[in-house]
Amino acid sequence: MEFGLTQDEWMETAVAAAIAGGAIVAAFVLAAITTRIVHYFTHSTETDLDDTLGDAMRRPFVLFVAIWGVAIALETLSYIGNGSDLIRKGALALTVLVVTLTVRRVLVILLEWQAARPGTSNGKLHPGSIPLIRRGITILVFAAGFLIILDTLGVAISPLLAGLGIGGLAVALALQPLLANVFASSYMLSDSSIRIGDWVAIEGGPTGVVDDIGWRATRIRSFDNNVVIIPNSMLADSTVTNFSLTTLEADARVEVGVAYEEDLGRVEAVCTEVLTTLRDEWETSVKTHTPVVLFTAFGDSNVDVLLKMRSQTWSDSFALKHEMMKRIHARFTAEGITINYPARRLFLQSEDVDGLDRIAIGLNPKANGATEV
């Protein structure tokens, strides 16, 4: 008898070790054979989804065979007494854990594959929504796996579920603002109304690119490179202009005013010539679009003119607008076309002038020979 074991018990231990080792070796061999078979049938397919799923299933298969091989080996030991039941429960718990991790991995692979499909960014699933959905999948799968493991180990989960229900109601009431933000983010992601990378303008708020859509808030990077954090519930209730959801082409608009003394026909001809030349020279302008010159209103100091050109992308429209303003200003200066400063002219009758003189004398008693009392 050595180390508290008899010779027969040592033999049992050796047999158990051989069974466990054989199971582990068999697991790797079967995994290699299965991988080759799966690769033979999937290598000619157009998608790599089946290859990725096959690789994801190989390690869980090895663990499954190894767990139950070790469990069977341990149950052959006569000197463990009543430990067989504990061994089976432990093996079941480990199996559930492996299955939980595998299910989570498979769902994430399917999610990422769906998001990476061509044209998905215009559909219901945007690549930017993957992190939030992945976190939700992880929480749900792990919660279900945890409850199943407890049930496998003999822990009564009915009272736990009842307690979680009551506690969940209390937590939901306490975290109502946070949950409102979470549901708002889920709605935005599922509806694809706002996506990461989109250019958006929020009514009464910033204009910029969406950096991240989190559980609680959305981060928007403005044009001056500042990050504005907006709670999702407020963003969902706001009026948002999403420039990235429009067509690729976008208009560049410039509003300018010319003096009332100018010949509007001449102004229109000059503006049309400048915009047409710019359209032909500018690389990202839409060559088939005719520039627009419209007189829109009689302003306080000028006749308002709207100038429009079309750019191939929304982001390029800013540079096009910049060049439009430069060329229009330079051409107006060369042509002598006046852009008035905001001003008002007062036309006074003679009696109004006399009244103003009397007011001035009242404000300055020394004026006009008056003496100060």
C-alpha positions, 0 to 999 in steps of 0.5 A: 500500500503506497500513498494510501492506495492498495495495489488494486486501487493503483491498477484502477488509477492506471486504467482510469488515467489510460481511459482519460488520456485515450479520450483526450487523444481520441478527441483531438484525432476526431476533431482533426478528421472532422475538420478535414471532412468539413473542409472537403465539403465547404472549400468550394462554397462561395462564403467562408461562413461554414469554414468559420463555424467549423473552426468555432465548433472544433475546440468545443468538440474536443472539450466535450469528449475530454470532459466526459472521458475524464468523468467516465475514467473517474467513475471507474475508481471504486475508492471514490465512494459516493463521488460518482454523483458529484462527478456527473454533476460536475461534468454536466456543469462543464458541458453546459458551460462549453455549450454556452460559450459555443452558442455565444461564439456561433451567434457572434459569428453569424452577427458579424457575417450578416453585418459584413455582407455587401449592402448590409449598411443600407439595410436593417443591420449596420456594422456599427451596431455590432458592439451593442448587439454582441453585448446583449447576446453575451448577457442573455446567453450567459444568464441562461447558461448560469441558470442551467448550471445551477439547476444541473448542480441541484440548486433550486432556481424557481425562488431565484427566478421569483426573486429576480422578477421582483428585484428586476421590477424594483431595479427597472423603476430605479434605472428608468432613465438608463433603461430609456437610453438603452431602449432608445439606442436599440431602436436607433440601431435596429431602425438604422436611422442613425449609424456610426460614421453618419453625418448628422445635424441635430435640431438645437444641437451639434452637427458632426459625425457619429463616433459611437452609439453606446448603451447610455449615450451617443458621441458626436464629433463636431466640425471643430473636433469636439466630442458632444455626448448626448443621452440616447433618449434625448436624441431619439426625441430630437429632430435629426437630419442625417445627411448620410442617408441621402443620395451621394450627390449634394447641393452647395448653396451660397446666399449673397445680396447685391445693391438695389442700384445694380442691373439684376440681369447683368448680375444673373449673367455674371453669376451664371458664367462664374458657376458654369466655369467652376462646374467645368473646372471643379473635379468633384462637381456634377457636370450634368447639373445646371447651376442655379441663380435665383433672386429670392427676396428684397432685403433691407439692404440688398436684393438676395440671390441664391446660388446653387451647384451640385457636388458628387458627395455631401462632404465635398460640397463644403469645399465647393461652397468655399470656392463658389464664395471666393470666385463670386466675391472676386468677380463682383469686385472686378465687375464693380457689383456692390454688396452693401453692408447692412444699413438704413437710410433716413429721408427727413422733411424740412420740418423734421430737421427743424424738430431735430435741431430743437431737440439738439438745443434742448439736450445742449443748452449752450448751443445757439446762444442758450445759457446754462441755468 
